[in-house]
Amino acid sequence: MPKLKTKSSAKKRFKITSKGKVVMAQANKRHGMIKRSNSQIRKQRGTTIMSKQDSKIVKSYMPYSLRG
């Protein structure tokens, strides 16, 4: 059985926590900040936990992640 390759785009964008959840950057932060309210900009700082359905797909992209 050949080894599986990790998708390079996934390893750059996502991290897996010790509980097996996928951490990602907040969405909608690339441009157009002047249109958004200050409270929305504050809430979108840092990272967030991905939904369970999407994290299942991302974990399939990273077969050898230690936690997952």
C-alpha positions in Angstrom: 0.0 0.0 0.0 1.6 3.3 -1.0 1.9 6.2 1.4 -0.8 8.9 1.2 0.2 12.5 0.5 -0.9 15.4 2.7 -2.5 18.3 0.8 -0.1 21.2 1.0 -2.9 23.7 1.0 -4.5 22.1 4.1 -1.3 21.8 6.1 -0.7 25.5 5.6 -4.3 26.6 6.5 -5.4 24.3 9.3 -4.2 22.9 12.6 -5.7 20.0 14.6 -6.2 20.4 18.4 -5.5 17.7 20.9 -9.2 16.9 21.1 -9.3 16.4 17.3 -11.0 19.7 16.3 -9.9 21.7 13.3 -8.7 25.3 13.9 -8.9 27.8 11.1 -8.6 31.5 10.5 -11.7 33.6 10.6 -13.5 34.1 7.3 -14.4 37.4 5.6 -11.2 39.2 6.8 -9.4 39.8 3.5 -10.7 43.2 2.3 -13.7 45.6 2.7 -13.1 46.2 6.4 -14.4 49.8 6.0 -17.9 48.4 5.3 -18.0 46.2 8.3 -18.9 47.3 11.8 -16.3 47.6 14.5 -18.0 44.9 16.5 -17.8 42.5 13.6 -14.1 43.2 13.1 -13.5 42.6 16.8 -15.4 39.3 16.7 -13.4 38.1 13.7 -10.0 38.4 15.4 -7.8 35.3 15.7 -9.0 31.8 14.9 -12.2 29.7 15.1 -13.2 26.1 15.3 -14.4 24.5 12.1 -17.8 22.8 11.9 -17.9 19.1 12.3 -19.0 18.4 8.8 -16.3 20.5 7.2 -13.6 19.2 9.6 -14.3 15.7 8.5 -13.3 16.7 4.9 -10.2 18.6 6.1 -9.0 15.6 8.2 -9.1 13.4 5.1 -6.7 15.9 3.5 -4.2 15.3 6.3 -4.0 11.5 6.9 -0.9 11.5 9.1 -1.8 14.4 11.5 -0.9 13.1 14.9 -4.2 14.1 16.5 -7.2 13.3 14.4 
